Amino acid sequence: MEQLAHQITFLNDFLPYKYTIDTCSILSQKDDDTHPRSIEKSLWDDIEQMMRDHEIVISREILDEIEDEEIKKSMINIGCVVIDVDRDIQLYVKEIVCKCPKLVDFKGNKSSGDALVG
C-alpha cells in the first residue's frame, strides 16, 4: 500500500493534476478497440473534460508513443497538458521502477512510458 500511496502522490508537485493516462488507454478509443469513442461517447467526453481542466495529464513519452496522428492532434487541440520529464520526475520514476522492476521491460512489449503512469 505504501508503494501505491507514493505513486498516487507522484503528481502532487504539479497540482491541479490528479491523473495520468497511458498510451493503450488513449488508443482504446479507436473503433476497433476496447472502448470505441462511437459507443463510449460519454466516457471520452468526460476524459476530454478532465484533460481540459488539467486533471488528467500525460508525459512527453506517452505523447511520443501515440502514432495515430489524428488522436495526437486531438489531445493537443483539447488542451491536454504534456509534462516534460525533468530531474525530479526521473527520481520518482527511478524509485518506482526500483520497487516494481517488472513495470518496464525493454525485452518485451512494455512501454517505456509505463513507469510514468501511476
N, C-alpha and C positions, 0 to 999 in steps of 0.2 A: 504494500500500500504506500510506503514511503516513496518508492520509485514513481508511482502514478502521481502522487502529490507533487513531486518535483517536476514531472513533465507538464502537469497542468499549470504550474506557476511559471513555466518557460517563457510565456509572453507577458508576465506581469510588468516588466520594464517598458512594455510597448502598449500600455493601455490606451485606447479602449479595446484593443484587440483581445478577443476571447478564444478564438478557434483558428486552427489551420485546417486545410483540406488537401488531400493528396491527389496525385495525378489520376489514378484509376477512378476515384470518386468523381472528379471533374469530367472525365471521359465517359462515365456511365450514363450521361445524358443523351448519348447518341441513340438513334432509333433502333439499332441492332444490339444494344447493351442492356444492362440490368435495370436502369432507371430512366427510360427514354423520356425526354422532355415532352414529347407529344402525349404521353399518358400521365406522367408525374408533373404536370404543369404547376400546380400549387407548391410542390416541393421545391422546384427550381426557382419559382418566383420568390419564395421565402429565402432561399440560399442567396440569390442575387441581391435581395434587400439587405441581408446581413453583410454582404460584401460592400454595398453602397454605404452602409452605416459603419463600416470598418470594424465589424465584429468578427468577420471571417477574413483572414489574410492568407497569402501564400508566400513561400520563399522564392527567390530567384531560380533556384534549382528546379522547383516544381514547374514554374512557368516555362523554363527551358526544355523540360521533358514533354511538354504538350506539342505534338507535331501537327495537330489539326489547327490550321491557321484560322479558320472561322471561329472556333471555340476560343483560341488565344486572343483574337481581336475582340471578341465579345467580352471577355473578362476585363480587358484593358478599358474598353468603352464604358462598362458599367462602373468603373472606378475601383476595382479590386486593388487593394494595397499589395504591392510586391516588396517584400523585405529582403534587402541585400544581406547576405551573411557576413557579419563583422566578427571581430575577435571575441566579443562576449558571447555571441550565439555559438561560435565554434567551440568555446569552452563548455557551454551547456551540452552541445551535441556530443562532444568527446566524453563527458561524464555519462550521458545516457547510453552511448554505444559501449562504453566500458562495462556498464551494468547489464546491458542487453546486447551482447555481441552478435546475436543472430538477426538483429534488426537490419543490418547491412551485410549483404553477401554479394561480393563482386563477381563470384563464380557462377552464381545462379541468376535468377530473374528479379532479385530485389532491387529496388530503386535506390539510387544514391540520395534521393530526397526523403526516403522513409524516416530517417533519423530526425528530420526537421518537422515531422508531423507528430505532435504529441498531445 
